[in-house]
Amino acid sequence: MDWSERVRKAVHRLRPYVPGKPVEEVQRELGLSEVIKLASNENPLGPSPKAIEASMKFLWEVYRYPDDSYYRLRQKLASIYNVPPDWILLGRGSDEILLHIVQTFIEPGDEVVFSTPSFVMYDILSTLMDAVCIKVPLRDYIHDIEGLLDAVTERTKVLFIDNPNNPTGTILRDRSVKTLLEEVPKGVIVVLDEAYSEFVESQDYPKSLDYVREGYPVIVLRTFSKAYGLAGLRVGYGFARSEITQHLFKVREPFNVSSLAAIAAEAAIDDFEFLDRVRKTVWAGKRLMYRGLEKLGLQYVPTEANFVLINVNRPAKEVAEALLHKGIIVRPCEPFGLPTHLRVDIGTQETVERFLSALKEVLISRS
Ligand SMILES: Cc1ncc(COP(=O)(O)O)c(C=O)c1O
């Protein structure tokens, strides 16, 4: 039987998420022994050692269900960020909190607004809920505040902003976000998705928890996937006032975060030494990357995240394919509407150098 007709119309409209190729797949398919992945904005130094130590000790406890209130992780986040515990959202990655947001607020036909390109899950999850997605082009690779505000109508429920933006790595500064929050009509939830906040160097990056404290209708999202290196464990968190969180809690399934992930997250957040090393590595790698790209005469978008968007001035898909054959996985940005751009993780000095020399070889062989 063909089940297509039985499937929800919204599902037919979905374009599935295309993840970065796993290292093992590339090794297997191309017969390469050494492969580096610079395609999923992962941590260049691996996971937080404190998180690993705590998880190893905890492994014998996994026969139990998690504490569904996630008391310890919640208390820890509440005390670090100085907010009430019931302002804290926890999810299987921040992806799951995004899902909770659309499940909670979107009725079919409601509008959601976000930039294009921006994090693809806004589109996928909103489409799944039968929302009408209003996509506002970035202006010079940066969120266009006026454009976003103009796109809001009385049907708009949610406005998503990834800050830093994925795939450009650009940020909105405090003053711009404040303008947006002042001007956005009442009843629109603004999601400030700060998956890469720990990598930001600019001083005027928003202290977005203050917006929550000041009573703006904001949900702030963070993750343990990037700066803490726990992407495979899937744990994200967020903050909003209890007027909002109380509804999001209702759609959460029990035990949505695994006990192991919660334990690892709790330990990771205390791993200041690791976080410091990660940031310094990314910041140094970024400078090395900029210098290398300039030498190659390539334009890039200055980034505040752990990845950089590079214009290779030719079909990026072909460049990515050639790099793959040299054992380097990067992300061609055609699906983001940027056909000549690559998004590349900023790794350690060694991986940045390997990437740059492979890129040079590829560009020479194709010029
Ligand atoms: C902007 C942004 N938000 C959220 C996420 C989701 O992260 P996770 O679900 O691993 O917490 C990502 C992942 O790449 C991202 O780029």
The ligand as an ORCA input file, in Angstrom:
! r2SCAN-3c Opt
* xyz 0 1
  C      21.850     27.773     15.979
  C      21.680     26.407     16.519
  N      20.752     26.183     17.447
  C      20.561     24.965     17.978
  C      21.316     23.890     17.569
  C      20.987     22.550     18.135
  O      21.910     22.107     19.015
  P      21.630     20.899     19.992
  O      20.285     20.319     19.652
  O      22.733     19.948     19.775
  O      21.619     21.502     21.364
  C      22.294     24.047     16.597
  C      23.083     22.901     16.136
  O      23.835     22.919     15.229
  C      22.478     25.343     16.054
  O      23.376     25.567     15.096
*
